[in-house]
């Protein structure tokens, strides 16, 4: 399995071995020993850094040349895999990142809006990363910890340093395919596409919240591949779910025609917005846990 988008700046590629529909996926399926290269039709090559955990490879490509074609080449266990050469798809800027809450007690949605020219691609994909600050319900002046000799000692906490248990931070990132399309609309506009949904009492909204959203325009082939992939993920396992469709994508093994490769590598520029979201103060509804009482 191969997955990723060749884009300007840092390209991230994920490699793993496929498993049977009824088999369990384990950490052993991640591919961490491949050589991963982005190739340009004119001969330029960009090599990946050594694999991070979970079969993740990062490649610095720089600015994409819109007049060139790019593809991915993977060398693994003596075999060679390549994706199709593609010209980059131009991605429009993100117009807004906003919060939407319909009424008191209703969920809070983090939304993205964008637009493009009528003759441009109407297919989009988003990836997000989020960070937030929370506070403990009560401040602890001191706690029991162990010193280097294993002895239990009392440690006094200080709010002005990192030595406290009152201020805390969390982070998360998108785990599903966030796709959108305006192909059935009269204009190439995505308005308030919901990326993240939180309950109004979610602690992520309690103090400070930051989000980093990346946007990609897609070819119809890439959109269909990702859409079917997500559909199979969501529906597999249901008693009445359809049989998962076969999705080979645009990657082939050029050294051995008998080896099947699954995956789609898109080539597209990206647009990105990072912002703190102070509007959380208007939508957060704290839940009384009675801890303080």
C-alpha positions, 0 to 999 in steps of 0.5 A: 500500500502506498499513500501520499501527495507530492507537494511543494515543500515537504512531501509525506509518503506512507508505506505499508504491506496490505493484509487480508480483509479478515486479518489484523493489521500490526506494526509489522506491516509498516514498511520502514526499509524502502528507498523512496524518491520523487522523480521529475521528468527532466531527471531531477531526483529528490530522496527521502529522509530515513523512514520514521516510525509507522512507514512514514517518509518525508521528502523535501521537494521545494516549489513544484514546477507547474510545467514539469511532471513528477512521480514517486519511485520506491525500491523495496526488497529488490523490486521497483515501484513507480507512480504515474508521471503527473503535472501538479494541480494548482490548489487555491488559498483557503478563504477562512477557518471558522467555528460553527455552532447552531444553538446552545448545547449543540456541537461545535464544528471547525469549518473551512471555506475556499473557492476556485475558478469555474474551469479549475478542479472541483475536488478537494482534500484537507489534512489538519493538526490541532493543539490545545491548552487545558487546565486541571480542575484544581491546583496541586501545591505538592506531590509525591515523586521518586528521586534517583535512588528510588526514595519517595520525596515531596515535590513542591510545584511552581506555576511559573515553571514547567514543574507543575501539574496544572497547565497541560497541552494536548495534540491530535491530527486528522485520521480520516479522508476529509474530502469535498467536491463542488462538481454538482454546484453552479460555482466552484465554491466550498462553503463551511466544510466541516472538518472537526466536530466537538461537543460544546463541553469539550476541553479542547475549547476551554482555554486556548486552541490552535489548528493547522489546516492543509488544503489540496486540489485533486484530479477526479481520479484521485478524488474517486480513489480516496473517496472509495478508500474511505467508503470501504474503511467505513463500511467494511464489517457491516453485515450488509456492507458491499464487497470492498471495491478493488482500488489499484490506483496509479502505482505499478511494480515495474520489475515484476508484473505479478506483484500488485501494488495498491495506492494513489500518489497525487501531485498538487500544490498545497495551501495552508492556514495556521491560526489560534481560534479565540472564538472558543470563548463564545461556544464553550459550555463548561461541564460541572464535574463537581471536582472543585466542590 
